[in-house]
Amino acid sequence: MNIWNITRSTMIQKLSPDEAIDISGHVQAHLSPFHHIFDYFLSRRPISIMAIVIYKLPRQIVVTKNGEQNVHDFVVMNEELKPIMLTLWGTFAVNQGVQLELQLRQGKFPIILAEGLNVNAFQGLSLSTLYNTSIEVDPVGHVAKVLTDWKDKNSELIYKEIVDKTYLDSLLALADPIRQRKTCLSSLETGFEQKPIAWVRGKIRLLKRDGFDYYVGCNYCNKIVHSTEGLQLQCMNCGQTDGITVKRYKVDIEIFDNVGSVRATMFNHEVHRLLLLTSSNIPTCENDGAMLQQTLDNLGLVFALKKNTIFSEQSTKYTVACLCNDVQLDLADSNDGLFRQSLMLGNPTKRRLDFSQLSGDSVDDSQASSPPNDKGKKPKIG
């Protein structure tokens, strides 16, 4: 099948009815299931999907070296219930982005056919438009009808994915980390020769136990804000108009196994995930850190590591892209609730961890009720 893209240099000529081309609305592009997205990321190939747009994120702009760029971030998913973020750049943001946002505000979940998307490692895994991407809103055809029927029958599941913010765990949900081939820590560099992410098994040793380092930043784009925590924010980096300043944690750790060790850095979302895995709070003193370390000594984990190329040789080389319990499951369990529960998908944000540097208390939102099955009402997003 051939795909044609119309650009500003394309010549368009009016034809007579006898010369018109008969275009069939039933021809669909080669679409990939969501569980293949991680494979496309590893091979650096563009991907084509049909998906339900379920939510719009607050970012409006990105400040680059070339100035401000228009961006719209949406959360998309299909029947596999593995949401992922889709970023529309430039003209896609101001054209299809506006159209999608309007439908979402009307209580609808529009369907899109997106061809030629890039898969990247922003916020775990995410999709983004390229210069030659094509996006069709509300496409026709058999595949679109099947997905629309599924969407109409499963609005409660869709609302739950929005509330749980499981798109933040897209790498865990899409990569099947337990079954990824693991690299020994002693030969970690070879793991990055062909792939942008290396998977390892190991345990954690905290390099600092008298409290975690943090900075105050935007609650969406993570950029540093020179302010105090808990203030309303109009972010100049992402364009969010109703943001809030929050603590963003950065923890230096050592990952070790029986034959080697490496130093790495964990950031906010994975710090919260680790604390939930250990049922711990943010350490505020040496005793808290020692107790947390005792728990970590008995906890086997699987990590996805990214090589951090911006640091010097004397600094940390690796960043923890995601982590989960090192569990042993039968192959038949790969898509059931047990496997999903073992990864704790959505939990770091479903149970919102609003840690106080003084008290170490957290707020548990895990009992929040799901939104009603009413397409005309918007869910309450925590």
KAWOBEL-V72232 format. One record per residue. SS is DSSP state (hx for helix, st for strand, lp for the rest). PSI is psi in degrees with one decimal (* if undefined). Layout:
SS/PSI ; SS/PSI
This chain:
lp/138.3 ; lp/147.8 ; lp/127.1 ; lp/139.2 ; lp/129.6 ; lp/124.2 ; lp/179.1 ; lp/-17.1 ; lp/2.3 ; lp/132.4 ; lp/128.6 ; lp/127.8 ; lp/136.5 ; lp/135.2 ; lp/158.7 ; lp/159.6 ; hx/-31.3 ; hx/-23.7 ; hx/-2.4 ; lp/146.2 ; lp/132.9 ; lp/108.9 ; lp/122.7 ; lp/131.2 ; lp/-0.3 ; lp/-3.1 ; lp/123.4 ; lp/150.3 ; lp/167.5 ; lp/106.9 ; lp/143.3 ; lp/139.5 ; lp/158.6 ; hx/-30.9 ; hx/-2.4 ; hx/-3.4 ; hx/-41.0 ; hx/-35.5 ; hx/-38.1 ; hx/-34.1 ; hx/-43.9 ; hx/-37.3 ; hx/-7.0 ; lp/35.6 ; lp/146.4 ; lp/154.3 ; st/151.3 ; st/132.8 ; st/159.1 ; st/130.3 ; st/163.8 ; st/130.4 ; st/118.3 ; st/-17.3 ; st/148.2 ; st/131.5 ; lp/162.2 ; lp/-14.4 ; lp/136.8 ; lp/-29.5 ; st/161.9 ; st/130.3 ; st/114.8 ; st/178.8 ; lp/-18.0 ; lp/10.2 ; st/-167.0 ; st/137.5 ; st/136.5 ; st/131.0 ; st/144.9 ; st/128.7 ; st/128.3 ; st/156.7 ; st/127.7 ; st/155.6 ; st/170.1 ; lp/-156.3 ; lp/-16.0 ; lp/-9.0 ; lp/46.0 ; lp/80.2 ; lp/150.6 ; st/151.9 ; st/137.6 ; st/121.4 ; st/123.7 ; st/124.2 ; st/149.5 ; lp/-125.4 ; hx/-28.6 ; hx/-35.6 ; hx/-42.4 ; hx/-10.2 ; lp/-83.3 ; hx/-33.1 ; hx/-44.5 ; hx/-40.0 ; hx/-42.2 ; hx/-41.5 ; hx/-38.8 ; hx/-44.3 ; hx/-39.0 ; hx/-39.8 ; hx/-25.3 ; lp/4.4 ; lp/13.6 ; lp/155.6 ; lp/94.2 ; lp/155.6 ; st/140.8 ; st/148.2 ; st/112.7 ; st/121.4 ; st/137.5 ; st/44.1 ; st/150.5 ; st/141.2 ; st/123.0 ; st/177.6 ; lp/25.4 ; lp/127.0 ; lp/55.7 ; lp/-96.8 ; lp/143.6 ; st/165.7 ; st/152.2 ; st/155.6 ; lp/152.0 ; lp/176.4 ; lp/-29.0 ; lp/17.9 ; lp/148.8 ; st/135.6 ; st/125.4 ; st/125.0 ; st/134.5 ; lp/60.8 ; lp/163.4 ; lp/169.2 ; lp/170.1 ; hx/-44.9 ; hx/-41.3 ; hx/-38.9 ; hx/-41.5 ; hx/-43.4 ; hx/-36.9 ; hx/-43.0 ; hx/-41.6 ; hx/-43.3 ; hx/-45.2 ; hx/-26.4 ; hx/-8.6 ; lp/38.9 ; hx/-32.2 ; hx/-40.1 ; hx/-38.9 ; hx/-45.8 ; hx/-37.5 ; hx/-40.5 ; hx/-33.5 ; hx/-48.7 ; hx/-41.2 ; hx/-15.2 ; lp/45.4 ; hx/-9.9 ; hx/-23.3 ; hx/-17.7 ; hx/32.5 ; hx/-36.3 ; hx/-42.3 ; hx/-43.3 ; hx/-31.8 ; hx/-19.6 ; hx/-14.3 ; lp/63.2 ; hx/-30.9 ; hx/-32.1 ; hx/6.6 ; lp/145.5 ; lp/128.8 ; lp/147.0 ; lp/135.7 ; lp/142.2 ; hx/-29.4 ; hx/-19.2 ; hx/37.1 ; hx/-36.5 ; hx/-34.9 ; hx/-22.8 ; hx/-18.8 ; lp/2.6 ; lp/-35.5 ; lp/-16.7 ; lp/147.4 ; lp/-12.9 ; st/137.0 ; st/136.7 ; st/131.9 ; st/156.2 ; st/146.7 ; st/-172.0 ; st/166.9 ; st/137.0 ; st/120.7 ; st/133.7 ; lp/-14.3 ; lp/127.9 ; lp/3.8 ; lp/36.8 ; lp/144.6 ; lp/141.7 ; st/145.7 ; st/163.7 ; st/163.1 ; st/127.1 ; st/178.2 ; st/140.6 ; lp/-3.3 ; lp/-55.6 ; lp/-4.0 ; lp/-0.9 ; lp/146.8 ; st/136.1 ; lp/127.6 ; lp/77.5 ; lp/-174.3 ; lp/166.1 ; lp/145.5 ; lp/14.2 ; lp/149.9 ; st/147.3 ; st/134.6 ; lp/99.7 ; lp/128.2 ; lp/-8.9 ; lp/-36.2 ; lp/-5.5 ; lp/2.9 ; lp/129.0 ; lp/-18.1 ; lp/41.4 ; st/-176.0 ; st/148.5 ; st/132.7 ; st/164.5 ; st/133.6 ; st/117.4 ; st/146.8 ; st/114.8 ; st/124.4 ; st/131.1 ; st/166.4 ; st/126.6 ; st/129.1 ; st/152.6 ; lp/-159.3 ; lp/-17.2 ; lp/-10.0 ; lp/179.7 ; st/155.1 ; st/156.3 ; st/143.3 ; st/170.1 ; st/135.1 ; st/138.8 ; st/-175.8 ; hx/-56.6 ; hx/-43.1 ; hx/-28.3 ; hx/-46.4 ; hx/-40.0 ; hx/-43.4 ; hx/-40.4 ; hx/-35.0 ; hx/-37.3 ; hx/-31.2 ; hx/0.2 ; lp/42.8 ; lp/165.3 ; lp/172.9 ; lp/124.3 ; lp/134.4 ; lp/-3.5 ; lp/175.0 ; hx/-39.0 ; hx/-41.3 ; hx/-43.6 ; hx/-36.8 ; hx/-40.6 ; hx/-41.1 ; hx/-41.4 ; hx/-36.5 ; hx/-39.6 ; hx/-41.5 ; hx/-29.9 ; lp/-23.4 ; lp/10.9 ; lp/113.7 ; lp/133.4 ; st/158.9 ; st/131.8 ; st/144.7 ; st/120.0 ; st/137.9 ; st/142.6 ; st/128.2 ; lp/101.1 ; lp/-7.4 ; lp/-12.0 ; lp/158.3 ; lp/174.0 ; lp/-25.0 ; lp/-9.1 ; lp/178.7 ; lp/136.9 ; lp/-22.0 ; st/149.1 ; st/137.2 ; st/111.2 ; st/-32.6 ; st/162.9 ; st/156.1 ; st/169.2 ; st/141.5 ; lp/91.9 ; lp/154.7 ; lp/113.6 ; lp/149.1 ; lp/149.3 ; hx/-30.4 ; hx/-13.8 ; hx/7.9 ; lp/-24.0 ; lp/10.4 ; lp/-179.6 ; hx/-29.4 ; hx/-44.5 ; hx/-43.0 ; hx/-40.9 ; hx/-35.5 ; hx/-28.4 ; hx/-12.3 ; lp/44.8 ; lp/127.5 ; lp/-17.2 ; hx/-38.9 ; hx/-21.9 ; hx/-26.6 ; hx/-44.0 ; lp/92.0 ; lp/125.7 ; lp/94.6 ; lp/79.4 ; lp/136.1 ; lp/133.1 ; lp/-21.3 ; lp/-46.2 ; lp/-26.3 ; lp/12.7 ; lp/156.5 ; lp/155.9 ; lp/124.3 ; lp/111.2 ; lp/12.5 ; lp/-15.4 ; lp/6.1 ; lp/136.8 ; lp/152.6 ; lp/153.0 ; lp/154.1 ; lp/159.7 ; lp/74.0 ; lp/107.4 ; lp/-14.6 ; lp/-7.3 ; lp/142.2 ; lp/138.8 ; lp/153.4 ; lp/117.9 ; lp/122.5 ; lp/*
